[in-house]
Structure formats: C-alpha cells, structure tokens
C-alpha cells in the first residue's frame, strides 16, 4: 500500500495566518486550509454537516475572489456557506493538520500507518515533499554532503512557501530530523509548530554549526534501542547524550525510548505511539506550563500492551529531567550496526 496524497501543499504559497476550527480535543483548535474536510454546525437542526473548505482568500486574491476579506467558503449539502474567520472556531470542526517531512519520515515503509492515522477524525496528514529527489542530500559540511539543493535548503523552502501556517504539528524522522527540522527551527524560532521526531535526529552531535534549538520549542522524540543512530553507545550514554543536546532552559521536551525499536520503527510500534505523542505535543504547545502526562502515558501504555516496554524522559522544568518506565525493561543490547542506504545522489 502506498500513502496517497489527497492534497499537495506545494501548489500555493501560504503567506498569511489561516482560520482555526474546533478540533476533536476539547480546548484545542485546528488550522483550516482550502480543500480540508470539515464539519459545519447547522444551528437550525443542531447537527454537524460534512463539508469541504472551498476558498479562503488571501489579500492578494481579493481581486479575483467572490469572498469578502476574511471570509471562508464551505461547500456542504446546504450549498455554499460563507463564514467570517472569527466564526470558524464555533461553527467548524476538523482534524489537526499533521505535516509529515517526507525525506526520512518513512512514508513508504510505514505508509499504511500514516494512512490509518489520516483516517482518524482527529488528524489529517499532508506529506511535505518527496524522498529520493534532488534535495534529498545532506548539506555541505556533512560526509558526502553537497551544495543546494539539499535537505537544509528544502527546510528553508518549506518556510518560504508558508507550510508552517498550514501545520498544527510536524512529524519527521532520520535525516529530516537531523537537517530539515533544524532549518525550520532556525527560521521560525519559538513560533515553530510542535514536532514529533522519530529517531531523535535533532538531538545528536551533528556536523556543521550547532543546532539552534528554540527555547520554547515543543519536541517529543521517539528513540529506538536498536536504531543505528545509537552507534556503539550504551543506553545510558545514548540517552544522556540526547538530553545534553536539549537547551538547559527548554521545558517542553520529552523522549520515549523503546529498547526494541529499530531505525525504521516497526509498524506496530509507530501505530501505537504516534497518535498519543502528537496529541501530547499539541497539548504541550497549547499549555507550556502543563506537562501532557496523560498523552505521554497513553503512548507508553499502548506500546506495553503490544509487548514493547519503554522509558520516558521529560523536562519537568528548565533543565529538570524526570523519568518513568512502562513495564519491565529488557537487557541493554547493542544496536546492530546496519545503516539504511544513503540518500540518492543526483548528477546535475
């Protein structure tokens, strides 16, 4: 099965803030963009009616649009309904917009997991870019790296065309977490959407200049004990090195370590953990002073239920790391030194 793109965010630049709608999680709002499936609250029948967002005009579109500034057009069984952007939180309901960074995100290997996630009412998944393309190369300063286009310039392009305005939460993995997410962080700083990072690539001693980890970034990492990113380190060394990469004044970072998880997370592992971790990241972004312990525990509990014990580390305050475990931890076995193939190189 392949992950099917229902929409492609690269079609249109997004330069302005988008409206917000109710989500399926009380108290949290979800971003609304053109083409999104939504539910419209029909006040006469007191019921939710399915619809599609047809138009959200930007200021530079107003000359060719039939909408007023700030007006949202929704097509549903009632015909076309026009709403002011300020009405959307009360009258529209939809899933969170999850932006999957394609290079390193496992859209092929774990495509069915992402498809299943996208079918839940809580989420919709957009795949940002493609793997094995011209920009799927490490940048200069890395072994085998090259000048743009590369994974860093791809991250900057994601910023330039306004993908963050369409994003409630990032999901990235492997080289996307090593290179592309830090490029996004550098551009957005504390305003970046929260991120779930498979393999914890953003928290490694990497080539080039140090990662500029935003002080207020919300980051939840899913780490594997059988991930070749671990190298020859013991579990304690691996987790200790990961923690040291997080700024001491950051208070919104957590990592869930699964001793038996591989570099490409087993589908059952990703299926169990990803949804709760995304919800944890969204909750933490909404309330930075409140640890999303329920959602983090849901992820650990779901993994334990399918036979994967785990270990959770999280910041209880700036530089204050706490720990809890889910289930009896297996022996600390070294990771197999098997590396996936390098990103494909292209001759220009």
C-alpha positions in Angstrom: 0.0 0.0 0.0 1.2 3.5 -0.8 0.5 6.7 1.1 -1.8 8.6 -1.2 -1.6 12.4 -1.3 -5.1 13.8 -1.1 -3.7 17.3 -1.5 -0.3 18.8 -2.2 0.6 21.8 -0.1 3.2 23.0 -2.6 0.5 24.1 -5.1 0.0 27.5 -3.4 2.1 29.7 -1.2 0.6 30.4 2.1 1.7 33.8 3.4 -1.0 34.7 5.9 -2.4 33.2 9.1 -5.3 30.8 8.5 -8.5 30.4 10.4 -8.9 28.0 13.2 -11.7 25.5 13.9 -12.7 23.3 16.7 -10.7 20.1 17.0 -11.8 16.7 18.4 -9.9 17.6 21.5 -11.6 19.9 23.9 -9.9 23.3 24.2 -7.6 22.8 21.2 -8.1 24.4 17.8 -7.1 23.0 14.4 -5.9 25.0 11.4 -8.3 25.4 8.4 -7.0 25.4 4.8 -8.5 25.2 1.4 -9.5 21.6 0.4 -9.9 20.5 4.0 -12.7 18.2 5.0 -14.7 19.8 7.8 -18.0 19.6 9.7 -20.3 22.6 9.7 -22.6 23.2 12.7 -26.1 23.8 11.4 -27.8 25.9 14.1 -31.3 25.1 12.9 -31.0 21.3 13.1 -28.4 21.4 15.9 -26.2 18.9 14.0 -22.9 18.7 12.3 -22.9 18.5 8.5 -19.9 17.3 6.5 -18.4 19.8 4.0 -15.2 20.9 2.1 -13.5 24.2 2.5 -13.5 25.7 -1.0 -11.9 29.1 -0.5 -10.0 31.2 2.0 -9.0 34.3 0.0 -5.7 36.0 0.8 -5.3 39.7 0.4 -3.6 39.3 -2.9 -6.5 37.1 -4.1 -9.3 39.5 -3.4 -9.4 41.0 -6.9 -10.4 37.6 -8.4 -12.3 36.2 -5.4 -16.0 36.4 -4.7 -15.4 36.3 -1.0 -15.1 39.2 1.3 -11.8 39.6 3.2 -11.5 37.1 6.0 -14.5 35.1 4.7 -14.4 31.3 4.4 -16.4 29.4 1.9 -17.6 25.8 2.8 -19.4 23.6 0.4 -21.9 21.2 2.0 -25.3 19.7 1.5 -26.9 23.1 2.1 -24.9 24.6 -0.8 -22.2 27.2 -0.3 -21.9 28.6 3.2 -19.8 31.7 3.9 -18.4 32.3 7.3 -16.3 35.0 8.8 -12.9 33.7 10.0 -13.9 34.6 13.5 -16.9 32.3 13.3 -14.9 29.2 12.4 -14.0 28.2 16.0 -17.7 28.0 16.8 -19.1 26.6 13.6 -16.5 24.4 12.0 -14.9 21.2 13.3 -12.0 19.3 11.8 -8.8 17.2 12.5 -5.4 18.6 13.2 -3.2 19.3 10.2 -0.1 17.0 10.5 2.8 17.8 8.2 5.0 14.8 7.5 8.5 15.7 6.3 8.9 13.2 3.5 12.7 12.7 3.5 13.4 10.3 6.4 9.8 10.2 7.5 9.1 6.6 6.4 6.2 7.5 4.2 6.9 4.3 2.1 8.0 1.8 4.8 5.2 3.0 7.2 2.8 4.3 4.7 -0.1 2.2 6.0 0.4 3.6 9.5 0.2 7.2 8.2 -2.9 6.3 6.1 -4.6 4.8 9.1 -3.7 7.9 11.2 -5.2 10.1 8.5 -8.4 8.2 8.6 -9.0 9.1 12.2 -11.2 12.1 12.8 -8.6 13.7 15.0 -6.0 14.1 12.2 -5.3 14.8 8.6 -1.9 14.1 7.2 -0.1 16.1 4.5 3.2 14.7 3.0 5.6 17.6 2.5 7.9 17.0 -0.5 9.3 13.6 -1.6 12.2 11.4 -0.7 14.9 10.5 -3.3 14.8 13.8 -5.1 17.4 16.4 -5.9 17.1 17.9 -2.4 17.3 14.6 -0.6 21.0 15.1 0.1 23.0 16.0 3.2 24.3 19.6 3.0 27.9 20.8 2.8 29.9 20.1 5.9 28.5 16.6 6.2 30.2 13.5 4.9 29.3 13.2 1.3 27.3 16.4 1.6 26.7 18.8 -1.3 25.6 22.3 -2.1 21.9 23.2 -2.5 19.5 21.7 -3.3 19.8 19.6 -0.2 17.9 18.8 3.0 18.7 22.2 4.6 17.6 24.2 1.5 14.5 22.0 1.4 13.7 23.0 5.0 14.1 26.7 4.1 11.9 26.3 1.1 9.2 24.7 3.4 9.4 28.0 5.3 9.4 30.2 2.2 6.2 28.8 0.8 4.4 29.0 4.1 3.9 25.4 5.1 4.1 26.2 8.8 1.0 28.3 8.5 -0.8 25.2 7.4 0.7 23.0 10.1 -0.5 22.1 13.6 2.3 19.6 14.2 5.3 18.3 12.4 6.3 14.6 12.1 9.8 13.9 10.9 12.4 11.2 11.1 16.0 10.3 10.4 17.7 12.8 8.1 14.6 15.1 8.2 15.1 15.4 11.9 18.8 15.9 11.6 18.8 18.6 8.9 15.4 19.8 7.8 13.7 20.4 11.2 16.7 22.5 12.5 16.5 24.6 9.3 12.8 25.2 10.1 13.7 26.0 13.7 16.3 28.5 12.6 13.7 30.3 10.5 10.8 30.2 12.9 12.4 30.2 16.4 9.8 29.9 19.2 7.0 30.3 16.7 7.5 26.8 15.2 4.7 24.3 15.5 5.3 21.4 17.8 7.2 18.4 16.4 7.3 14.6 16.9 10.8 13.4 15.9 11.3 9.8 15.1 14.9 8.7 15.8 15.7 11.9 17.6 18.0 13.2 14.8 17.7 16.8 16.1 19.4 15.8 19.4 22.7 14.4 18.0 26.2 15.7 17.8 25.9 16.6 14.1 28.4 18.0 11.6 28.3 21.7 10.8 27.2 24.5 13.1 25.3 23.6 16.3 21.6 23.2 16.1 19.7 26.4 17.2 17.1 24.7 19.3 14.4 27.3 20.2 13.9 27.8 23.9 10.2 27.4 23.6 10.1 24.6 21.0 7.9 21.6 21.8 9.7 18.5 20.8 8.8 14.9 21.5 11.3 12.3 20.3 10.7 8.6 19.7 14.0 6.7 20.1 14.9 3.1 19.4 17.4 1.0 21.3 18.0 -1.0 18.0 18.4 2.2 15.9 21.8 2.5 14.2 21.7 6.2 15.2 22.7 5.0 18.7 26.0 3.7 17.4 28.1 1.7 20.0 26.8 3.7 23.0 25.2 2.1 26.0 21.6 3.0 26.7 22.8 5.4 29.4 25.3 7.1 27.1 22.8 7.4 24.3 20.0 8.9 26.5 22.5 11.1 28.3 23.9 12.5 25.1 20.4 13.1 23.7 19.4 15.0 26.9 22.5 17.1 26.7 21.6 18.4 23.2 18.4 20.0 24.6 19.0 23.6 25.8 19.0 23.8 29.6 16.3 26.5 29.6 13.9 24.4 27.5 11.0 22.9 29.5 8.9 21.3 26.7 10.9 18.3 25.5 10.3 14.6 26.1 11.7 11.4 24.7 10.2 8.0 24.7 12.9 5.3 24.4 11.8 1.9 23.1 14.7 -0.6 23.6 13.5 -2.9 20.8 12.6 -0.3 18.2 14.6 -0.1 15.1 15.7 2.8 12.9 12.6 2.3 10.8 10.1 1.9 13.6 8.2 -1.4 13.4 4.7 -0.6 12.1 3.1 -1.8 15.3 5.3 0.5 17.3 4.6 3.6 15.3 0.9 2.8 15.2 0.7 2.5 18.9 2.8 5.6 19.8 2.4 8.2 17.1 -1.2 9.4 17.8 -0.7 9.9 21.5 2.6 11.6 21.0 1.1 14.0 18.5 -1.7 14.8 20.9 0.9 15.3 23.7 2.9 17.7 21.5 -0.3 19.7 20.7 -1.4 19.9 24.3 2.1 21.0 25.4 2.2 23.7 22.8 -1.2 25.0 24.0 -0.2 24.9 27.7 3.6 25.0 28.1 3.3 25.0 31.8 1.3 21.8 32.0 3.0 18.5 31.3 0.8 16.4 29.0 1.3 13.3 31.2 -1.9 11.6 30.2 -1.0 11.6 26.5 2.6 10.6 27.1 1.5 7.8 29.4 -1.0 6.7 26.7 1.9 6.2 24.3 3.9 4.2 26.8 0.8 2.2 27.8 -0.1 1.4 24.2 3.4 0.2 23.5 3.4 -2.0 26.6 0.1 -3.5 25.6 1.7 -4.9 22.4 4.8 -6.1 24.2 7.2 -3.2 23.9 8.4 -1.8 27.2 9.7 1.8 27.1 11.3 4.5 29.1 10.0 8.1 29.2 12.3 11.1 30.0 10.8 14.6 30.1 11.5 18.1 31.3 9.6 18.9 34.5 11.1 22.4 34.3 14.1 24.1 32.6 16.9 21.6 32.8 15.0 19.4 35.2 14.7 15.9 33.7 12.5 13.3 35.2 12.0 9.7 34.2 9.4 6.9 34.4 9.2 3.4 32.9 6.5 1.3 31.3 6.9 -2.4 32.0 10.0 -4.4 32.9 12.9 -3.1 30.8 14.8 -5.7 28.7 18.6 -6.1 28.9 20.6 -3.3 27.2 21.6 -4.9 23.9 23.8 -3.1 21.4 22.2 -1.8 18.3 23.0 -3.6 15.1 25.4 -1.5 13.0 23.3 -1.7 9.9 22.7 1.6 8.1 19.9 2.2 5.6 21.2 3.3 2.2 22.3 6.9 1.9 20.0 9.4 0.2 20.3 9.0 -3.5 22.8 11.2 -5.2 21.9 13.1 -8.4 24.2 14.5 -11.1 23.1 18.0 -12.2 
